[in-house]
Amino acid sequence: MHQGAAGQRTWYTTRSTTVCTKVRRGTETYRRVIHQERWCVMLDDVGGKRSRDRVWYQVSRNTYTDTQVRRSGSKVTIEPERDGC
């Protein structure tokens, strides 16, 4: 995993949207997910193969956080949600 690599991107938003409609009494609130968050890590030497350098995997938020505190070059075992990002 490369930390701070040129191709590494992290983004998130706290943008909120309000839509007003008539209700009989009181208010109605709801939350709509516009785009589900994605947590991605880039690994090198996947399966011990240098030919698998710079491979991206989408992972859970906990896995992402765990990989960010490790030193570059450390071995990690992950359960990817899917390949690519």
N, CA, C and O atoms as CSV, one atom per row, in Angstrom:
chain,resi,resn,atom,element,x,y,z
A,1,MET,N,N,0.832,-1.170,0.000
A,1,MET,CA,C,0.000,0.000,0.000
A,1,MET,C,C,0.878,1.236,0.000
A,1,MET,O,O,1.839,1.307,0.766
A,2,HIS,N,N,0.579,2.179,-0.816
A,2,HIS,CA,C,1.303,3.441,-0.840
A,2,HIS,C,C,0.491,4.468,-0.081
A,2,HIS,O,O,-0.693,4.660,-0.357
A,3,GLN,N,N,1.114,5.118,0.861
A,3,GLN,CA,C,0.448,6.198,1.549
A,3,GLN,C,C,0.912,7.505,0.938
A,3,GLN,O,O,2.109,7.738,0.775
A,4,GLY,N,N,-0.045,8.355,0.601
A,4,GLY,CA,C,0.315,9.635,0.021
A,4,GLY,C,C,0.771,9.536,-1.414
A,4,GLY,O,O,1.412,10.460,-1.913
A,5,ALA,N,N,0.463,8.443,-2.100
A,5,ALA,CA,C,0.853,8.298,-3.501
A,5,ALA,C,C,0.131,9.345,-4.336
A,5,ALA,O,O,-0.938,9.827,-3.959
A,6,ALA,N,N,0.721,9.689,-5.466
A,6,ALA,CA,C,0.157,10.732,-6.313
A,6,ALA,C,C,-1.251,10.390,-6.790
A,6,ALA,O,O,-2.064,11.293,-6.989
A,7,GLY,N,N,-1.554,9.122,-6.976
A,7,GLY,CA,C,-2.867,8.739,-7.481
A,7,GLY,C,C,-3.894,8.501,-6.400
A,7,GLY,O,O,-5.025,8.128,-6.712
A,8,GLN,N,N,-3.544,8.702,-5.128
A,8,GLN,CA,C,-4.467,8.426,-4.025
A,8,GLN,C,C,-5.450,9.582,-3.877
A,8,GLN,O,O,-5.061,10.748,-3.818
A,9,ARG,N,N,-6.735,9.228,-3.818
A,9,ARG,CA,C,-7.761,10.247,-3.665
A,9,ARG,C,C,-8.704,9.837,-2.539
A,9,ARG,O,O,-9.104,8.677,-2.444
A,10,THR,N,N,-9.053,10.791,-1.695
A,10,THR,CA,C,-10.048,10.575,-0.649
A,10,THR,C,C,-11.033,11.725,-0.735
A,10,THR,O,O,-10.640,12.890,-0.807
A,11,TRP,N,N,-12.303,11.392,-0.728
A,11,TRP,CA,C,-13.290,12.464,-0.786
A,11,TRP,C,C,-14.544,12.056,-0.031
A,11,TRP,O,O,-14.870,10.874,0.080
A,12,TYR,N,N,-15.224,13.043,0.477
A,12,TYR,CA,C,-16.486,12.833,1.158
A,12,TYR,C,C,-17.205,14.176,1.186
A,12,TYR,O,O,-16.592,15.213,0.935
A,13,THR,N,N,-18.490,14.164,1.489
A,13,THR,CA,C,-19.255,15.399,1.496
A,13,THR,C,C,-20.247,15.391,2.641
A,13,THR,O,O,-20.707,14.337,3.080
A,14,THR,N,N,-20.565,16.567,3.108
A,14,THR,CA,C,-21.596,16.719,4.121
A,14,THR,C,C,-22.743,17.556,3.556
A,14,THR,O,O,-23.545,18.118,4.302
A,15,ARG,N,N,-22.807,17.627,2.235
A,15,ARG,CA,C,-23.827,18.435,1.570
A,15,ARG,C,C,-25.216,17.924,1.940
A,15,ARG,O,O,-25.480,16.723,1.876
A,16,SER,N,N,-26.080,18.817,2.318
A,16,SER,CA,C,-27.448,18.421,2.648
A,16,SER,C,C,-28.424,19.135,1.714
A,16,SER,O,O,-28.137,20.218,1.205
A,17,THR,N,N,-29.566,18.516,1.504
A,17,THR,CA,C,-30.590,19.076,0.626
A,17,THR,C,C,-31.908,19.082,1.379
A,17,THR,O,O,-32.243,18.110,2.055
A,18,THR,N,N,-32.658,20.170,1.266
A,18,THR,CA,C,-33.960,20.262,1.916
A,18,THR,C,C,-35.032,20.441,0.848
A,18,THR,O,O,-34.930,21.309,-0.019
A,19,VAL,N,N,-36.064,19.599,0.930
A,19,VAL,CA,C,-37.208,19.703,0.026
A,19,VAL,C,C,-38.449,19.881,0.898
A,19,VAL,O,O,-38.711,19.060,1.777
A,20,CYS,N,N,-39.206,20.938,0.664
A,20,CYS,CA,C,-40.383,21.210,1.483
A,20,CYS,C,C,-41.642,20.729,0.766
A,20,CYS,O,O,-41.833,21.002,-0.420
A,21,THR,N,N,-42.489,20.019,1.486
A,21,THR,CA,C,-43.792,19.592,0.974
A,21,THR,C,C,-44.808,19.759,2.093
A,21,THR,O,O,-44.440,19.818,3.266
A,22,LYS,N,N,-46.095,19.835,1.731
A,22,LYS,CA,C,-47.139,19.984,2.736
A,22,LYS,C,C,-47.394,18.656,3.441
A,22,LYS,O,O,-47.452,17.603,2.807
A,23,VAL,N,N,-47.544,18.722,4.755
A,23,VAL,CA,C,-47.913,17.561,5.557
A,23,VAL,C,C,-49.086,17.962,6.446
A,23,VAL,O,O,-49.281,19.147,6.719
A,24,ARG,N,N,-49.867,16.987,6.898
A,24,ARG,CA,C,-51.040,17.310,7.719
A,24,ARG,C,C,-50.655,18.032,9.007
A,24,ARG,O,O,-51.284,19.024,9.374
A,25,ARG,N,N,-49.627,17.540,9.693
A,25,ARG,CA,C,-49.243,18.124,10.965
A,25,ARG,C,C,-47.768,17.822,11.226
A,25,ARG,O,O,-47.293,16.722,10.943
A,26,GLY,N,N,-47.057,18.794,11.761
A,26,GLY,CA,C,-45.662,18.568,12.108
A,26,GLY,C,C,-44.750,18.571,10.889
A,26,GLY,O,O,-45.015,19.242,9.891
A,27,THR,N,N,-43.689,17.815,10.994
A,27,THR,CA,C,-42.703,17.745,9.910
A,27,THR,C,C,-42.377,16.294,9.612
A,27,THR,O,O,-42.587,15.410,10.443
A,28,GLU,N,N,-41.873,16.069,8.446
A,28,GLU,CA,C,-41.381,14.764,8.042
A,28,GLU,C,C,-39.908,14.924,7.692
A,28,GLU,O,O,-39.537,15.839,6.956
A,29,THR,N,N,-39.091,14.059,8.206
A,29,THR,CA,C,-37.671,14.103,7.865
A,29,THR,C,C,-37.270,12.767,7.277
A,29,THR,O,O,-37.846,11.733,7.613
A,30,TYR,N,N,-36.302,12.791,6.418
A,30,TYR,CA,C,-35.767,11.577,5.824
A,30,TYR,C,C,-34.347,11.847,5.386
A,30,TYR,O,O,-33.925,12.996,5.254
A,31,ARG,N,N,-33.626,10.784,5.166
A,31,ARG,CA,C,-32.253,10.886,4.689
A,31,ARG,C,C,-32.136,10.069,3.421
A,31,ARG,O,O,-32.530,8.903,3.388
A,32,ARG,N,N,-31.607,10.662,2.402
A,32,ARG,CA,C,-31.425,9.991,1.127
A,32,ARG,C,C,-29.939,9.916,0.814
A,32,ARG,O,O,-29.239,10.928,0.850
A,33,VAL,N,N,-29.465,8.728,0.511
A,33,VAL,CA,C,-28.066,8.556,0.130
A,33,VAL,C,C,-27.942,8.837,-1.359
A,33,VAL,O,O,-28.490,8.111,-2.188
A,34,ILE,N,N,-27.223,9.889,-1.683
A,34,ILE,CA,C,-27.051,10.267,-3.085
A,34,ILE,C,C,-26.032,9.367,-3.753
A,34,ILE,O,O,-26.242,8.891,-4.869
A,35,HIS,N,N,-24.935,9.141,-3.070
A,35,HIS,CA,C,-23.881,8.266,-3.595
A,35,HIS,C,C,-23.231,7.587,-2.406
A,35,HIS,O,O,-22.650,8.254,-1.549
A,36,GLN,N,N,-23.322,6.288,-2.345
A,36,GLN,CA,C,-22.770,5.556,-1.220
A,36,GLN,C,C,-21.266,5.737,-1.142
A,36,GLN,O,O,-20.580,5.739,-2.164
A,37,GLU,N,N,-20.750,5.891,0.081
A,37,GLU,CA,C,-19.317,6.093,0.248
A,37,GLU,C,C,-18.545,4.864,-0.202
A,37,GLU,O,O,-19.009,3.732,-0.070
A,38,ARG,N,N,-17.348,5.115,-0.740
A,38,ARG,CA,C,-16.464,4.030,-1.155
A,38,ARG,C,C,-15.130,4.227,-0.473
A,38,ARG,O,O,-14.579,5.328,-0.472
A,39,TRP,N,N,-14.612,3.160,0.106
A,39,TRP,CA,C,-13.311,3.180,0.767
A,39,TRP,C,C,-12.402,2.266,-0.033
A,39,TRP,O,O,-12.688,1.079,-0.190
A,40,CYS,N,N,-11.312,2.814,-0.538
A,40,CYS,CA,C,-10.450,2.062,-1.447
A,40,CYS,C,C,-8.999,2.097,-0.979
A,40,CYS,O,O,-8.523,3.093,-0.436
A,41,VAL,N,N,-8.317,0.987,-1.206
A,41,VAL,CA,C,-6.890,0.910,-0.912
A,41,VAL,C,C,-6.163,0.393,-2.137
A,41,VAL,O,O,-6.711,-0.380,-2.924
A,42,MET,N,N,-4.906,0.833,-2.291
A,42,MET,CA,C,-4.079,0.359,-3.394
A,42,MET,C,C,-2.981,-0.516,-2.801
A,42,MET,O,O,-2.281,-0.102,-1.877
A,43,LEU,N,N,-2.835,-1.712,-3.329
A,43,LEU,CA,C,-1.845,-2.654,-2.818
A,43,LEU,C,C,-0.810,-2.978,-3.884
A,43,LEU,O,O,-1.076,-2.898,-5.083
A,44,ASP,N,N,0.374,-3.344,-3.417
A,44,ASP,CA,C,1.452,-3.819,-4.287
A,44,ASP,C,C,1.733,-5.277,-3.954
A,44,ASP,O,O,1.446,-5.737,-2.849
A,45,ASP,N,N,2.290,-5.990,-4.907
A,45,ASP,CA,C,2.722,-7.381,-4.705
A,45,ASP,C,C,1.590,-8.255,-4.171
A,45,ASP,O,O,1.797,-9.039,-3.245
A,46,VAL,N,N,0.412,-8.127,-4.740
A,46,VAL,CA,C,-0.729,-8.926,-4.291
A,46,VAL,C,C,-0.428,-10.394,-4.542
A,46,VAL,O,O,-0.096,-10.786,-5.661
A,47,GLY,N,N,-0.545,-11.199,-3.501
A,47,GLY,CA,C,-0.213,-12.616,-3.610
A,47,GLY,C,C,1.272,-12.847,-3.802
A,47,GLY,O,O,1.666,-13.907,-4.288
A,48,GLY,N,N,2.120,-11.875,-3.432
A,48,GLY,CA,C,3.562,-12.009,-3.574
A,48,GLY,C,C,4.064,-11.794,-4.989
A,48,GLY,O,O,5.222,-12.090,-5.284
A,49,LYS,N,N,3.213,-11.283,-5.870
A,49,LYS,CA,C,3.602,-11.085,-7.280
A,49,LYS,C,C,3.821,-9.605,-7.559
A,49,LYS,O,O,2.899,-8.797,-7.450
A,50,ARG,N,N,5.048,-9.264,-7.918
A,50,ARG,CA,C,5.334,-7.870,-8.240
A,50,ARG,C,C,4.575,-7.405,-9.488
A,50,ARG,O,O,4.396,-6.206,-9.700
A,51,SER,N,N,4.138,-8.346,-10.297
A,51,SER,CA,C,3.364,-7.972,-11.483
A,51,SER,C,C,1.992,-7.434,-11.090
A,51,SER,O,O,1.296,-6.849,-11.920
A,52,ARG,N,N,1.597,-7.628,-9.827
A,52,ARG,CA,C,0.306,-7.143,-9.339
A,52,ARG,C,C,0.474,-5.856,-8.536
A,52,ARG,O,O,-0.214,-5.660,-7.534
A,53,ASP,N,N,1.381,-4.977,-8.966
A,53,ASP,CA,C,1.579,-3.688,-8.309
A,53,ASP,C,C,0.449,-2.729,-8.667
A,53,ASP,O,O,-0.152,-2.804,-9.739
A,54,ARG,N,N,0.189,-1.835,-7.736
A,54,ARG,CA,C,-0.787,-0.753,-7.914
A,54,ARG,C,C,-2.189,-1.288,-8.235
A,54,ARG,O,O,-2.851,-0.806,-9.154
A,55,VAL,N,N,-2.625,-2.279,-7.473
A,55,VAL,CA,C,-3.954,-2.863,-7.637
A,55,VAL,C,C,-4.899,-2.216,-6.620
A,55,VAL,O,O,-4.585,-2.160,-5.431
A,56,TRP,N,N,-6.068,-1.722,-7.089
A,56,TRP,CA,C,-7.054,-1.072,-6.221
A,56,TRP,C,C,-8.130,-2.067,-5.807
A,56,TRP,O,O,-8.568,-2.900,-6.601
A,57,TYR,N,N,-8.551,-1.961,-4.538
A,57,TYR,CA,C,-9.643,-2.762,-4.004
A,57,TYR,C,C,-10.580,-1.873,-3.201
A,57,TYR,O,O,-10.135,-0.979,-2.481
A,58,GLN,N,N,-11.875,-2.122,-3.328
A,58,GLN,CA,C,-12.840,-1.430,-2.487
A,58,GLN,C,C,-13.024,-2.264,-1.222
A,58,GLN,O,O,-13.259,-3.470,-1.293
A,59,VAL,N,N,-12.916,-1.609,-0.059
A,59,VAL,CA,C,-12.941,-2.300,1.224
A,59,VAL,C,C,-13.901,-1.593,2.179
A,59,VAL,O,O,-14.416,-0.515,1.880
A,60,SER,N,N,-14.127,-2.214,3.320
A,60,SER,CA,C,-14.963,-1.590,4.347
A,60,SER,C,C,-14.213,-0.409,4.965
A,60,SER,O,O,-12.994,-0.292,4.838
A,61,ARG,N,N,-14.964,0.454,5.630
A,61,ARG,CA,C,-14.349,1.617,6.273
A,61,ARG,C,C,-13.339,1.173,7.337
A,61,ARG,O,O,-12.284,1.792,7.474
A,62,ASN,N,N,-13.642,0.117,8.087
A,62,ASN,CA,C,-12.726,-0.367,9.124
A,62,ASN,C,C,-11.413,-0.860,8.520
A,62,ASN,O,O,-10.337,-0.591,9.055
A,63,THR,N,N,-11.507,-1.583,7.404
A,63,THR,CA,C,-10.292,-2.063,6.734
A,63,THR,C,C,-9.470,-0.890,6.231
A,63,THR,O,O,-8.247,-0.884,6.370
A,64,TYR,N,N,-10.135,0.113,5.644
A,64,TYR,CA,C,-9.439,1.304,5.145
A,64,TYR,C,C,-8.679,1.990,6.282
A,64,TYR,O,O,-7.506,2.334,6.134
A,65,THR,N,N,-9.357,2.184,7.417
A,65,THR,CA,C,-8.735,2.843,8.560
A,65,THR,C,C,-7.535,2.041,9.053
A,65,THR,O,O,-6.497,2.617,9.379
A,66,ASP,N,N,-7.671,0.712,9.110
A,66,ASP,CA,C,-6.587,-0.154,9.557
A,66,ASP,C,C,-5.370,-0.036,8.641
A,66,ASP,O,O,-4.236,0.002,9.119
A,67,THR,N,N,-5.597,0.021,7.339
A,67,THR,CA,C,-4.463,0.086,6.409
A,67,THR,C,C,-3.768,1.444,6.455
A,67,THR,O,O,-2.576,1.530,6.160
A,68,GLN,N,N,-4.483,2.501,6.818
A,68,GLN,CA,C,-3.885,3.830,6.839
A,68,GLN,C,C,-2.894,4.021,7.983
A,68,GLN,O,O,-2.020,4.884,7.897
A,69,VAL,N,N,-3.010,3.228,9.058
A,69,VAL,CA,C,-2.090,3.379,10.185
A,69,VAL,C,C,-0.853,2.495,10.046
A,69,VAL,O,O,0.047,2.551,10.885
A,70,ARG,N,N,-0.804,1.692,9.010
A,70,ARG,CA,C,0.357,0.805,8.803
A,70,ARG,C,C,1.449,1.526,8.027
A,70,ARG,O,O,1.190,2.470,7.282
A,71,ARG,N,N,2.660,1.060,8.220
A,71,ARG,CA,C,3.791,1.613,7.471
A,71,ARG,C,C,3.720,1.152,6.028
A,71,ARG,O,O,3.212,0.069,5.740
A,72,SER,N,N,4.225,1.965,5.132
A,72,SER,CA,C,4.310,1.578,3.731
A,72,SER,C,C,5.197,0.344,3.621
A,72,SER,O,O,6.282,0.307,4.201
A,73,GLY,N,N,4.748,-0.657,2.887
A,73,GLY,CA,C,5.505,-1.888,2.719
A,73,GLY,C,C,5.075,-2.991,3.670
A,73,GLY,O,O,5.527,-4.129,3.540
A,74,SER,N,N,4.202,-2.670,4.632
A,74,SER,CA,C,3.724,-3.687,5.571
A,74,SER,C,C,2.817,-4.677,4.855
A,74,SER,O,O,2.119,-4.323,3.905
A,75,LYS,N,N,2.834,-5.923,5.322
A,75,LYS,CA,C,1.935,-6.932,4.778
A,75,LYS,C,C,0.559,-6.758,5.414
A,75,LYS,O,O,0.448,-6.529,6.618
A,76,VAL,N,N,-0.484,-6.868,4.601
A,76,VAL,CA,C,-1.851,-6.782,5.105
A,76,VAL,C,C,-2.683,-7.896,4.493
A,76,VAL,O,O,-2.406,-8.361,3.387
A,77,THR,N,N,-3.698,-8.315,5.221
A,77,THR,CA,C,-4.682,-9.256,4.709
A,77,THR,C,C,-6.019,-8.530,4.739
A,77,THR,O,O,-6.440,-8.030,5.782
A,78,ILE,N,N,-6.680,-8.474,3.595
A,78,ILE,CA,C,-7.949,-7.745,3.521
A,78,ILE,C,C,-9.034,-8.651,2.958
A,78,ILE,O,O,-8.759,-9.656,2.302
A,79,GLU,N,N,-10.260,-8.270,3.233
A,79,GLU,CA,C,-11.436,-8.896,2.633
A,79,GLU,C,C,-12.062,-7.850,1.723
A,79,GLU,O,O,-12.880,-7.054,2.183
A,80,PRO,N,N,-11.698,-7.830,0.436
A,80,PRO,CA,C,-12.233,-6.782,-0.442
A,80,PRO,C,C,-13.720,-6.971,-0.702
A,80,PRO,O,O,-14.207,-8.094,-0.828
A,81,GLU,N,N,-14.429,-5.857,-0.780
A,81,GLU,CA,C,-15.848,-5.880,-1.151
A,81,GLU,C,C,-15.954,-6.104,-2.652
A,81,GLU,O,O,-16.884,-6.755,-3.129
A,82,ARG,N,N,-14.995,-5.561,-3.390
A,82,ARG,CA,C,-14.920,-5.789,-4.835
A,82,ARG,C,C,-13.585,-5.312,-5.350
A,82,ARG,O,O,-12.915,-4.509,-4.700
A,83,ASP,N,N,-13.192,-5.798,-6.509
A,83,ASP,CA,C,-11.955,-5.352,-7.140
A,83,ASP,C,C,-12.192,-3.988,-7.777
A,83,ASP,O,O,-13.318,-3.631,-8.124
A,84,GLY,N,N,-11.134,-3.257,-7.918
A,84,GLY,CA,C,-11.242,-1.949,-8.529
A,84,GLY,C,C,-11.833,-0.948,-7.561
A,84,GLY,O,O,-12.152,-1.275,-6.418
A,85,CYS,N,N,-11.976,0.282,-8.039
A,85,CYS,CA,C,-12.530,1.313,-7.183
A,85,CYS,C,C,-13.231,2.365,-8.016
A,85,CYS,O,O,-13.770,3.328,-7.469
